[in-house]
């Protein structure tokens, strides 16, 4: 079953967050289990963002979470965020394309 993590956070440094994500992807190429990432900015709340990351399964997400580079990016993200992020761990029950 696919697994999606939704991460809600606030930052005034979104360009640095994006750069950090690109660096993580480069460092973990061939090792990470992430299959898709979507980053959205809230039109009604400047500085509020939602990142949606998709994995083939919960187990793959946990494998990805165990990478040293993932722990490193989490620490760096904390420095860039304006407060603690909110994580939502979701089993994908329906995935339709229209």
N, C-alpha and C positions, 0 to 999 in steps of 0.2 A: 504494500500500500504506500502510495506517495506520501511524503511528509513535507509540510510547509511551516516555516517559522516566520512570524510577523514580528518585526521589531519597530516599536514606536520610539522616537527620540526627538530632542530639540537640539539645535546647534546654530551658531552664527558662523560656522566654519565649514559649510557644506562642500566647498571645493577641496578642502583638506581631507574630508571624509571620503570623497570619491577617489582622490589620489591614493589614500591608504588602501581602499578596496582593490584598486588596480595593482598596487604593489603586492598585496596578499595573493591575488590571482596568479601573478607572475611567479612568486616564490613557491606556490603550492601546485603549479601546473603538473598534471600527472598523478598527484597525490590526493587532491581534494575531491570530494564526492558531490559538490554543489553542481546542480544541473541548470539552474536558472536564478537570476536575481533581477528584481524590479525595485527601483527606488522612486518614490513619489514625494513631491512637496505639496503641502497643504495650501491651497489657494486662499483659504480664509484665515490661516494662522501662520504668519511669516515665521520661518525658523523651525516649523514643525514638519517632521518627515516620517515616512513609513518605508521600511525596507522589507521586501518579501523575498525569502530565499527558499528554493525548492530542492528537495533531495529525493532519490528513488525510494527511500524508506527511512523510518525512524532510526534504524540501526546504522544506516549510512550517515545520517546526520550526527550521530554520536561518534562515529569513526572520524568524521570531519572535525568535530569538536575536540577530539583528542590530539589533533595536530599541534605542535608547538607554535606554529605560525598563527593558528587561530587564537590561542591564548594571548599571543603578542598583540594581535590586532584588537582584541577585546580591551586590553589595557590602554592601548593608544586611543581607541574610540572613547573610552571613559574620559580621557583628557580633553577631547574635542567636544564632547556633549555638554549641554547646559542642563545637567541633572541626570538622574539615572534613567536608562532606557526601560521600556516595558516589553517583555517577551511574551509572545503567545505561541504555544506549540500545538500545531494543528495536524491531525490526520486528514488527508484529503478524502472526502466522502463522494465528491462529484467534481469532475473536470471536463467541461464541455467547451468546445470552440464553436462560435456562431458566426 
